[in-house]
Amino acid sequence: MPMIDIIAEHDPRVQVTFNVPIKGRQNPLIFSVPMIQYMSKDDSEAFREWFLKAREEETLTTRTSTLKLLGFVTSAKDFAILEKLADGTLNQISDKWEEASKVTPGESSASSDT
């Protein structure tokens, strides 16, 4: 029987890397996050609990949900920069992260690597 390789959440093939120019900085902020479906179980559950509460309290926005997700998967130093970004920039991060996390049924994120 052939061996089946499983892609783990830390594998570079399931990381999404962002390059964000920051006003006043010579170098952009470059950071990587896992595809959404590769977030840890604990982080996913914590986000789900937060999401349901925020929706119930009507405090849910694209900005708050994007920052909450980023808070789980970025360093404190990077997050301090990310939370100061304009809504439009955070919306782009959210859209591109979601887009990169989509996998067509029957395909894997590594299918183009073979």
Secondary structure, 3 states (H helix, E strand, C coil): CCCCCCCCCCCHHHEEEEEECCCCCCCCEEEEEECHHHCCHHHHHHHHHHHHHHHHCCCCCHHHHHHHHHHHHCCHHHHHHHCCCCHHHHHHHHHHHHHHHCCCCCCCCCHHHC
